[in-house]
Amino acid sequence: MKKQGIRFLVDRLSVSLLAIAGLLFLSGCSSSVSRIQTWEGSAANAEQVALLSASGAINVKEVNGQPMTGFMFDDLSLDYELLPGENQIVFTYKTIWSKAERVEDGESKVYVVETPRQTVTLNAEPGNTYEFDIDKPDTRQQAEAQVEDFSVTVVNASGQAVASSSPWVAADSRQAVSRAPVPETRANTAPADASTATTLEQLKALWGDASENEKRAFLSWAFE
């Protein structure tokens, strides 16, 4: 009986160590997956590419007419590599609110408030970084009101507004100019169609974006 107990503890410890090693590996390798190349063809040098950061609430649909297929999880914070010059980004903004009232079986336990498609034209400069500057609503009612007249600005690294979004129309995508990549190849860049990424790569990106509390909660669950 004692031998069986010892065997059980050894097996459990082995599984735990393997899980920790795997999680450390995911944490160390997630940065390349969270960067999305937005054009087809050879990549550019890091110094020539601009970077647009989008929080998990921003779902980028396409860039310059090139579809940006979502990952397995649609609430990841991602960085989009942009070629220098004019770039047209189509996106939506989504917030999720829990329901206070009791729900029936099969009914969603949350409210999802999502804007119609928006478009923003960003004149990206080589090596610069940009991000969406959004006034986050405090309540679902505020989020629903925000959708009625939604607009968001894009700011540079200094916090200066460089572009503002407007409602998207179908003609915008047809008029988008196809962008040709600048020369030279750079490795470790995720493809524009993120659906080609493996489940492991997607998990790497998710782990890299998790907070310390979320990581501890996951480890506690994994080793129960």
C-alpha positions as CSV (number, residue, x, y, z in Angstrom):
1,M,0.0,0.0,0.0
2,K,2.8,2.4,0.9
3,K,4.5,1.6,-2.4
4,Q,1.4,2.5,-4.3
5,G,1.1,5.8,-2.4
6,I,4.8,6.6,-3.2
7,R,4.3,5.7,-6.8
8,F,1.2,8.0,-7.0
9,L,3.2,10.9,-5.5
10,V,6.1,10.3,-7.9
11,D,3.8,10.2,-10.9
12,R,2.0,13.4,-9.8
13,L,5.3,15.2,-9.2
14,S,6.5,14.2,-12.7
15,V,3.3,15.5,-14.3
16,S,3.6,18.7,-12.3
17,L,7.2,19.3,-13.4
18,L,6.4,18.6,-17.0
19,A,3.5,21.1,-16.8
20,I,5.7,23.8,-15.2
21,A,8.4,23.2,-17.9
22,G,5.8,23.5,-20.6
23,L,4.3,26.7,-19.2
24,L,7.8,28.3,-18.8
25,F,8.4,27.4,-22.5
26,L,5.1,29.0,-23.5
27,S,5.9,32.1,-21.5
28,G,9.3,32.5,-23.2
29,C,8.2,31.9,-26.7
30,S,4.9,33.9,-26.9
31,S,6.3,37.2,-28.2
32,S,6.7,36.1,-31.8
33,V,3.1,34.8,-32.1
34,S,1.6,38.0,-30.7
35,R,3.0,40.0,-33.7
36,I,1.0,39.8,-36.8
37,Q,2.3,40.6,-40.3
38,T,-0.3,42.4,-42.3
39,W,0.9,41.8,-45.8
40,E,1.8,39.0,-48.0
41,G,5.4,38.4,-49.3
42,S,8.8,38.9,-47.7
43,A,8.9,40.7,-44.4
44,A,10.7,43.9,-43.6
45,N,13.5,44.8,-41.2
46,A,12.2,45.7,-37.7
47,E,13.5,49.2,-38.2
48,Q,11.3,49.7,-41.2
49,V,8.1,48.3,-39.8
50,A,5.6,50.3,-37.7
51,L,3.7,48.6,-34.9
52,L,0.0,49.0,-34.0
53,S,-1.0,47.6,-30.6
54,A,-4.6,46.4,-30.2
55,S,-6.1,45.3,-26.9
56,G,-8.2,42.2,-26.6
57,A,-11.3,44.3,-26.9
58,I,-10.2,45.4,-30.4
59,N,-10.9,42.8,-33.2
60,V,-8.9,43.8,-36.3
61,K,-10.8,42.4,-39.3
62,E,-8.6,43.5,-42.1
63,V,-5.6,45.7,-43.0
64,N,-5.4,47.2,-46.5
65,G,-8.0,44.8,-47.7
66,Q,-6.1,41.8,-46.3
67,P,-8.2,39.7,-43.9
68,M,-6.8,39.2,-40.5
69,T,-8.3,35.9,-39.4
70,G,-8.7,35.6,-35.6
71,F,-6.9,33.2,-33.3
72,M,-8.7,30.5,-31.4
73,F,-9.3,33.1,-28.6
74,D,-10.7,36.4,-29.9
75,D,-9.7,38.4,-26.8
76,L,-5.9,38.4,-27.3
77,S,-3.9,41.6,-27.2
78,L,-2.0,41.7,-30.5
79,D,0.6,43.8,-32.2
80,Y,0.1,44.4,-36.0
81,E,3.1,45.1,-38.1
82,L,2.4,47.8,-40.7
83,L,4.4,48.8,-43.7
84,P,5.4,52.5,-43.7
85,G,2.9,54.8,-45.4
86,E,-0.8,54.8,-45.5
87,N,-2.6,51.8,-43.9
88,Q,-6.3,51.2,-43.7
89,I,-7.4,49.2,-40.7
90,V,-10.9,47.8,-40.3
91,F,-11.9,46.7,-36.8
92,T,-14.7,46.3,-34.2
93,Y,-14.7,47.0,-30.5
94,K,-16.3,44.6,-28.0
95,T,-17.0,44.6,-24.3
96,I,-18.6,41.8,-22.2
97,W,-20.8,42.3,-19.2
98,S,-22.0,39.7,-16.8
99,K,-25.8,39.2,-16.2
100,A,-26.9,39.9,-12.7
101,E,-30.2,38.1,-13.2
102,R,-30.7,34.4,-13.3
103,V,-30.4,32.8,-16.7
104,E,-32.1,29.8,-18.2
105,D,-30.3,26.6,-19.3
106,G,-28.5,27.2,-22.5
107,E,-28.8,31.0,-22.2
108,S,-25.6,33.1,-22.3
109,K,-24.5,34.4,-18.9
110,V,-23.1,37.6,-20.3
111,Y,-24.1,40.5,-22.5
112,V,-21.9,41.2,-25.5
113,V,-21.8,44.8,-26.7
114,E,-20.0,45.2,-30.0
115,T,-19.7,48.1,-32.4
116,P,-20.3,47.9,-36.1
117,R,-17.2,47.8,-38.2
118,Q,-15.0,50.9,-38.0
119,T,-12.2,52.0,-40.3
120,V,-9.2,54.2,-39.6
121,T,-6.5,55.3,-42.0
122,L,-3.1,55.5,-40.4
123,N,0.0,57.1,-42.0
124,A,2.6,54.9,-40.3
125,E,6.2,56.0,-40.0
126,P,9.0,53.5,-40.0
127,G,9.9,52.2,-36.5
128,N,7.1,54.0,-34.8
129,T,4.5,52.4,-32.4
130,Y,0.8,53.2,-32.2
131,E,-2.2,52.1,-30.2
132,F,-5.9,52.6,-30.0
133,D,-6.9,55.2,-27.3
134,I,-10.4,54.1,-26.1
135,D,-12.6,55.6,-23.4
136,K,-13.6,52.4,-21.6
137,P,-17.2,52.3,-20.4
138,D,-17.9,51.7,-16.7
139,T,-21.3,50.1,-17.3
140,R,-23.2,48.2,-20.0
141,Q,-25.5,51.1,-20.4
142,Q,-22.5,53.3,-21.2
143,A,-21.1,50.7,-23.6
144,E,-24.5,50.6,-25.5
145,A,-24.6,54.4,-25.7
146,Q,-21.0,54.4,-26.9
147,V,-21.9,52.1,-29.8
148,E,-24.5,54.6,-31.1
149,D,-21.9,57.2,-32.0
150,F,-18.6,55.3,-31.8
151,S,-15.2,56.7,-32.8
152,V,-11.7,56.0,-31.5
153,T,-8.4,57.7,-31.9
154,V,-5.0,56.2,-32.7
155,V,-2.1,57.7,-30.8
156,N,1.6,57.5,-31.2
157,A,4.2,56.6,-28.6
158,S,4.0,60.2,-27.3
159,G,0.3,60.0,-26.8
160,Q,-0.5,62.3,-29.6
161,A,-3.6,61.6,-31.7
162,V,-2.6,60.8,-35.3
163,A,-5.9,59.3,-36.7
164,S,-9.6,58.9,-35.9
165,S,-12.0,56.1,-36.9
166,S,-15.2,56.4,-38.7
167,P,-18.0,53.9,-39.7
168,W,-16.9,51.4,-42.3
169,V,-18.6,51.0,-45.6
170,A,-18.1,48.2,-48.1
171,A,-16.6,50.5,-50.7
172,D,-13.7,51.2,-48.3
173,S,-12.2,47.7,-48.7
174,R,-12.5,47.8,-52.5
175,Q,-10.7,51.1,-52.6
176,A,-7.9,49.9,-50.3
177,V,-4.5,50.0,-52.1
178,S,-2.6,46.8,-52.1
179,R,0.7,47.3,-50.3
180,A,4.0,45.8,-51.5
181,P,6.5,44.8,-48.8
182,V,9.8,46.5,-48.4
183,P,12.8,44.3,-49.2
184,E,14.7,41.9,-46.9
185,T,13.3,39.0,-44.8
186,R,12.9,38.9,-41.1
187,A,12.1,35.7,-39.2
188,N,9.7,35.0,-36.4
189,T,6.8,36.9,-37.8
190,A,3.3,35.4,-37.6
191,P,1.4,35.0,-40.9
192,A,-1.5,37.4,-41.8
193,D,-3.8,34.4,-41.7
194,A,-3.5,33.5,-38.0
195,S,-5.6,30.4,-38.5
196,T,-2.4,28.7,-39.8
197,A,-0.9,29.0,-36.3
198,T,-1.0,25.7,-34.3
199,T,-2.9,25.3,-31.1
200,L,0.4,25.4,-29.2
201,E,1.3,28.7,-30.8
202,Q,-2.0,30.1,-29.8
203,L,-1.6,28.9,-26.3
204,K,1.8,30.6,-26.2
205,A,0.2,33.9,-27.1
206,L,-2.5,33.5,-24.5
207,W,0.0,32.7,-21.7
208,G,2.2,35.6,-22.6
209,D,-0.8,38.0,-22.3
210,A,-2.0,36.6,-19.0
211,S,-1.6,38.5,-15.8
212,E,0.4,37.1,-12.8
213,N,-2.9,36.4,-11.0
214,E,-4.3,34.6,-14.0
215,K,-1.1,32.5,-14.3
216,R,-1.3,31.5,-10.6
217,A,-5.0,30.6,-11.0
218,F,-4.2,28.5,-14.0
219,L,-1.4,26.7,-12.2
220,S,-3.6,26.1,-9.2
221,W,-6.3,24.6,-11.5
222,A,-3.8,22.5,-13.5
223,F,-2.3,20.8,-10.4
224,E,-5.5,20.1,-8.6
